[in-house]
Amino acid sequence: MLVTVHAKRGKDGMKAAGILPFFTGIAVRDAWKPYGTFGNVAGHALCGAHVLRELIAVTETGVGLDRAWAQQAIDALLALDQAAEAARAGGQAAIGPEILAEHEDWYRKASATGIALNAGRHGKLRIKISGCMRSMTGAEEFCAIRFYLGTAARHGITGLDALIRAFQGNPWIPETG
């Protein structure tokens, strides 16, 4: 995970970060429109955590059938996540095809229902972003901390442990090869 900051939000900032202009794989991302402007990527996929967050919002704010299809989609995604975890724990490289097909079908049916019920509705945009930065220095410090915690987590170090070590003057630093 790379966290950067730039004076301009959007494509200019992403270009300056130096990853997406040269990325040729499948970009797993949120639904923010500027990501879609990079035509060099092989494809775009929505991040599962972002999909779940949006579905949970539908179950909390929707009514009637909207809550039902959103909950069905949540259940299908969580079942797929559990199946993937079970496959990894069992030393398998993938979910069994029958389990994958069952939950994928469950998710697709829920999605189709949601699309049919909501055709023509405009998506709600979040105007205010919590935790916004008031200065470039603050944004740079946020990025550094976020990058440090993300890297530590990938090495099995909890965020709290990494922060405690940093504040004690003994920051966690990954071993080099």
Summary of the structure (lengths in Angstrom):
residues: 177
radius of gyration: 19.9
end to end distance: 19.6
largest distance: 56.2
contacts: 397
relative contact order: 0.09
helix: 59%
strand: 5%
